[in-house]
Amino acid sequence: GQQVMQIPQYQHVQEGEDFTTYCNSSTTLSNIQWYKQRPGGHPVFLIQLVKSGEVKKQKRLTFQFGEAKKNSSLHITATQTTDVGTYFCAGPKDGNKLVFGAGTILRVKS
Amino acid sequence: NAGVTQTPKFRILKIGQSMTLQCTQDMNHNYMYWYRQDPGMGLKLIYYSVGAGITDKGEVPNGYNVSRSTTEDFPLRLELAAPSQTSVYFCAASQKRTGYEQYFGPGTRLTVT
């Protein structure tokens, strides 16, 4: 079945360092969504990418959708302690459902 | 506008007990979902609904049941609780107009002992 894989599983960075998480799908995706979950919290929608090769920015966060629409990345520039949490990518399945990756846990040392 | 609300926040059940996890949304979204999240893991879809009166199984439906009598409410029923159902349960809602981006409730942390 459809799978969405994320790497790394876990990353611990010094505050101010950059961070990147990668997402790979076993199938071509019509779009990809990214969510953030703070420790003890619930997933919160960040962004949806639709076009091949699309790049979107939200302040220090840069999201990319691969040309083949099978992979995506989230890059955070100069991490801050407020960036701590788990970042999930998710691809659509059968229209209205999502298949979530296992997530990348980000910890930031201040 | 509260979004998606869930009750209770926490619950401890004994093996074999039953309970209903409540989920309500005030966004008038047609699509609703129930997920479970085990420690350090991603989200697994239990059941989903495309509108009032219509529900369907997700990846891990065994041991659970749902109903959707109104657009707003989507309760999840656990019958004969087992330790394997210890998890955090999230309810979510989405609509086609915004590309099915999902809005999650705050979650219910359930322990079965």
Chai-1 contact restraints between the chains, C-beta under 6 A:
chainA,res_idxA,chainB,res_idxB,connection_type,confidence,min_distance_angstrom,max_distance_angstrom,comment,restraint_id
A,H42,B,F90,contact,1.0,0.0,6.0,A-B,restraint_1
A,H42,B,F104,contact,1.0,0.0,6.0,A-B,restraint_2
A,H42,B,P106,contact,1.0,0.0,6.0,A-B,restraint_3
A,H42,B,G107,contact,1.0,0.0,6.0,A-B,restraint_4
A,P43,B,F104,contact,1.0,0.0,6.0,A-B,restraint_5
A,F45,B,E101,contact,1.0,0.0,6.0,A-B,restraint_6
A,Q48,B,G99,contact,1.0,0.0,6.0,A-B,restraint_7
A,Q48,B,E101,contact,1.0,0.0,6.0,A-B,restraint_8
A,N96,B,Y31,contact,1.0,0.0,6.0,A-B,restraint_9
A,N96,B,Y100,contact,1.0,0.0,6.0,A-B,restraint_10
A,F100,B,G42,contact,1.0,0.0,6.0,A-B,restraint_11
A,F100,B,L43,contact,1.0,0.0,6.0,A-B,restraint_12
A,A102,B,G42,contact,1.0,0.0,6.0,A-B,restraint_13
A,G103,B,G42,contact,1.0,0.0,6.0,A-B,restraint_14
